[in-house]
Amino acid sequence: MNQFSKRIGLGLVALAANQTVAQTSTVTFDNGDEGWWGGNGTFTTSDNTGNRFMRSVDETFGVHYHNLENTDFLGDYTAHDLITLSVDVRVDLLNSNNLPDGRSVPMTRSLVLELRNTRYADGFFQYGAVIFVLDREINETNNAEWQTFSVTFDPNSLELPEGWVGFGGSDDADGPVLPEGATFADIVSNVDEVVFNTFVPREFYLQIFFDFSVDNFTITKSSAPVCPPDLNGDGELNFFDVSAFLNAYSAQDPIADFTNDGQFDFFDVSGFLNSFNTGCP
């Protein structure tokens, strides 16, 4: 777990005009691999501060990290309103060190996220997937220190969100496509495997030397509450919710900003009372 990313628990964040429940799970490697594994030359280690992380040292075409077991990262993403996935990366070496004259030439690779669904296995394809390039400038210079890369998306989108591509159907002129008849939401409704790697579809790679580290694999699942005025989350509307609102309002806590305008005024009080009087479904 590096110093930037201890993120685990259940919290409340403001989203749109309601308060959203956000559940975050992080693999820090302090408790082992927790379902994550990498390719050849990958192992879990620690630095001189005691921070544990996963490291890959190998001459290879690219590095890759998979999760098929940790259920926090798998399953039906469409049960939530927003999903955020992130990873911390550090690069100690990424170069071509086998030139005849002994020179070592720095190289650059991409960091890619892939979400796989084996229900769409079909002949040549072992799965359907959606793919997002988190960054195209991963190298020794840019990533000498730990850096977090993340993407947030609507899992219920039928179209591919901006920047995403599909995989599992026959390629068209622009590259890989979704399996025939599948939508973005179809793929992420049954995520069997999450992969972070350095392979962009249809790009060709030579073997180079990697000393590449990852840490804090993180997923945040955000969902609007069934009943926004139930601020204490006990499933009932009563004095305790009114008290929680008044305390939050006095402290200018974002959960009391029922109009989501960044101010705390009569309209927030009116919004809470109207929602409270309407009741829960």
C-alpha positions in Angstrom: 0.0 0.0 0.0 1.7 3.2 -1.1 1.3 6.5 0.6 -1.3 8.0 -1.8 -4.0 5.3 -1.8 -5.4 3.9 1.4 -9.1 3.8 0.2 -11.4 1.3 1.7 -14.8 1.5 3.4 -18.3 2.8 3.0 -19.0 6.5 2.8 -21.4 9.2 1.5 -20.5 11.5 -1.4 -22.6 14.1 -3.2 -23.7 13.3 -6.7 -26.3 15.2 -8.8 -29.1 16.3 -6.5 -29.0 13.3 -4.2 -26.5 11.7 -1.8 -24.8 8.6 -3.2 -23.7 5.6 -1.3 -20.1 4.8 -2.5 -18.6 1.4 -1.5 -14.8 1.2 -2.1 -12.6 -1.8 -2.0 -8.8 -1.7 -2.3 -6.2 -4.4 -2.5 -3.0 -3.0 -0.8 -1.1 -6.4 -0.8 -0.8 -6.0 3.0 -3.0 -9.1 3.2 -1.5 -11.0 0.3 -2.4 -11.0 -3.4 -6.2 -11.1 -2.7 -7.0 -12.7 -6.0 -4.6 -10.7 -8.2 -1.8 -12.3 -10.2 0.6 -11.3 -12.9 2.7 -12.8 -15.7 6.2 -14.2 -15.7 8.6 -12.5 -13.3 5.8 -11.1 -11.1 6.0 -11.3 -7.3 4.8 -9.4 -4.2 7.5 -7.5 -2.4 8.0 -4.4 -0.1 10.2 -1.4 -0.1 12.3 0.0 2.7 9.3 1.8 4.2 7.4 -1.4 4.5 5.0 -0.6 1.7 3.9 -3.8 -0.1 3.1 -4.0 -3.8 3.2 -6.3 -6.8 6.3 -6.1 -9.0 7.2 -7.5 -12.5 10.8 -7.9 -13.7 11.1 -9.6 -17.0 12.1 -9.2 -20.7 8.8 -9.6 -22.4 6.2 -8.1 -24.8 4.2 -6.5 -22.0 3.1 -6.9 -18.4 -0.4 -8.0 -17.3 -2.3 -8.3 -14.0 -5.5 -10.3 -13.6 -8.3 -10.9 -11.1 -10.7 -13.8 -11.5 -11.3 -14.5 -7.8 -11.8 -11.3 -5.7 -15.6 -10.9 -5.9 -15.3 -7.2 -4.9 -14.1 -6.6 -8.5 -16.4 -9.0 -10.3 -20.0 -9.6 -11.1 -22.8 -7.3 -12.2 -21.6 -3.7 -12.5 -25.0 -2.6 -13.7 -26.4 -2.9 -10.2 -24.7 0.5 -9.5 -25.0 4.0 -11.0 -21.2 4.6 -11.4 -18.1 2.5 -11.3 -14.6 3.7 -10.7 -11.6 1.5 -11.2 -8.0 2.5 -10.5 -4.5 1.3 -10.0 -1.2 2.9 -8.8 1.8 2.4 -11.1 5.6 2.9 -10.7 8.2 2.2 -13.4 11.8 1.6 -12.5 12.9 0.4 -15.9 11.2 0.2 -19.3 13.8 0.0 -22.0 15.4 -2.0 -24.8 18.7 -3.2 -23.3 19.7 -5.8 -25.9 21.2 -3.6 -28.6 24.4 -4.9 -30.2 26.5 -1.9 -28.9 25.2 -2.3 -25.4 23.1 0.8 -25.3 19.8 1.0 -23.4 17.0 2.9 -25.1 14.0 4.1 -23.0 10.6 2.9 -24.2 7.0 4.0 -23.7 4.0 1.8 -23.4 0.3 2.2 -22.7 -1.7 1.3 -19.5 -4.9 -0.5 -20.4 -8.0 -1.7 -18.5 -9.9 -4.6 -19.8 -13.3 -6.0 -18.4 -14.0 -9.5 -19.6 -17.3 -11.5 -19.8 -17.0 -15.2 -20.7 -20.7 -15.5 -21.5 -19.7 -14.0 -24.9 -17.2 -16.7 -25.7 -17.7 -17.6 -29.4 -15.4 -19.7 -31.5 -12.1 -17.9 -31.8 -13.0 -15.5 -29.0 -12.7 -16.7 -25.4 -14.7 -13.8 -24.0 -16.3 -10.5 -24.9 -14.7 -7.4 -23.4 -14.7 -3.6 -23.1 -11.3 -1.9 -23.1 -10.1 1.5 -22.0 -6.6 3.0 -22.4 -5.8 4.8 -19.1 -2.6 6.4 -20.4 -0.4 6.2 -23.5 2.8 7.6 -22.0 3.9 5.1 -19.4 7.7 5.2 -19.1 10.7 5.5 -16.7 10.5 9.3 -16.7 6.8 9.9 -16.3 6.3 7.2 -13.7 9.4 7.1 -11.6 7.2 7.8 -8.6 3.8 6.2 -7.8 1.0 7.6 -9.8 -2.7 6.7 -9.7 -4.7 6.0 -13.0 -8.4 5.7 -12.9 -11.6 5.7 -15.0 -15.2 6.4 -13.9 -18.1 5.2 -16.1 -21.8 4.5 -16.2 -22.2 0.7 -16.3 -25.7 1.0 -17.6 -24.7 2.8 -20.8 -25.9 0.9 -23.9 -23.4 2.7 -26.1 -19.6 2.5 -25.6 -18.7 5.5 -23.4 -16.1 7.9 -24.9 -12.7 6.3 -25.1 -13.9 2.7 -24.7 -13.7 0.0 -27.4 -15.2 -3.4 -27.6 -13.7 -6.8 -28.1 -15.1 -10.2 -29.1 -16.7 -9.5 -32.4 -15.1 -9.5 -35.9 -12.8 -6.5 -36.3 -14.0 -3.7 -38.5 -12.0 -1.1 -40.3 -11.5 0.8 -37.0 -10.4 -2.1 -34.9 -12.0 -4.5 -32.4 -15.8 -4.4 -31.8 -18.3 -5.8 -29.3 -19.7 -9.2 -29.9 -22.7 -9.1 -32.2 -25.8 -7.8 -30.5 -24.0 -6.9 -27.3 -24.0 -3.5 -25.6 -21.5 -2.0 -23.1 -24.0 -2.8 -20.3 -24.3 -6.4 -21.4 -20.6 -6.9 -21.1 -20.3 -5.3 -17.6 -23.4 -7.0 -16.3 -21.2 -10.1 -15.8 -17.6 -9.2 -15.3 -15.7 -12.5 -14.9 -12.2 -11.0 -15.1 -10.5 -7.6 -14.6 -7.2 -7.0 -16.3 -4.7 -4.2 -16.2 -2.0 -4.6 -18.9 0.2 -2.8 -21.4 -1.4 -4.2 -24.6 -3.5 -1.9 -26.9 -5.6 -4.0 -29.4 -4.0 -4.2 -32.9 -0.7 -2.7 -31.8 2.5 -4.7 -32.4 5.1 -5.0 -29.7 8.8 -6.1 -29.5 10.3 -7.6 -26.4 11.7 -5.0 -24.0 12.9 -5.0 -20.4 10.2 -4.2 -17.7 10.7 -3.4 -14.0 7.1 -2.4 -13.4 5.2 -2.2 -10.1 1.5 -1.9 -9.3 -0.4 -1.2 -6.0 -3.8 -0.4 -4.7 -6.1 -2.1 -7.2 -9.3 -0.2 -6.3 -13.0 -0.3 -7.2 -15.7 2.1 -6.1 -19.3 1.3 -6.7 -21.7 4.3 -6.4 -25.4 4.0 -6.1 -28.2 6.5 -5.3 -29.9 5.6 -2.1 -33.4 4.2 -2.2 -34.5 6.9 0.2 -32.4 10.1 0.3 -33.9 11.6 3.5 -33.1 8.4 5.4 -29.8 10.0 6.5 -28.9 7.5 9.2 -29.7 4.5 6.9 -31.9 2.6 9.2 -34.7 2.1 6.7 -37.1 4.4 8.7 -37.9 8.1 8.5 -38.1 9.6 12.0 -36.7 12.2 14.4 -33.2 10.8 14.0 -33.1 11.6 10.3 -34.3 15.2 11.0 -31.6 15.5 13.7 -28.9 14.1 11.3 -30.0 16.6 8.6 -29.9 19.6 11.0 -26.4 18.5 12.3 -25.2 18.1 8.7 -26.7 21.4 7.7 -25.0 23.3 10.6 -21.7 21.7 9.8 -22.2 22.5 6.0 -21.8 18.8 5.3 -22.4 18.0 1.6 -25.1 15.5 2.5 -27.3 18.4 3.6 -26.9 20.2 0.2 -30.2 18.8 -1.2 -30.1 21.2 -4.1 -26.5 20.4 -5.0 -25.7 24.1 -5.6 -22.8 24.3 -3.1 -24.8 26.5 -0.8 -26.7 25.8 2.4 -29.9 27.7 2.6 -33.7 27.6 2.9 -33.9 25.6 -0.4 -31.9 22.7 1.1 -34.2 22.6 4.2 -37.3 22.7 1.9 -35.8 20.0 -0.3 -35.2 17.7 2.7 -38.6 18.3 4.2 -40.4 17.7 0.9 -38.5 14.5 0.5 -39.1 13.5 4.1 -42.8 14.1 3.8 -43.0 12.2 0.5 -41.6 9.2 2.3 -39.6 6.1 1.2 -40.7 3.7 -1.5 
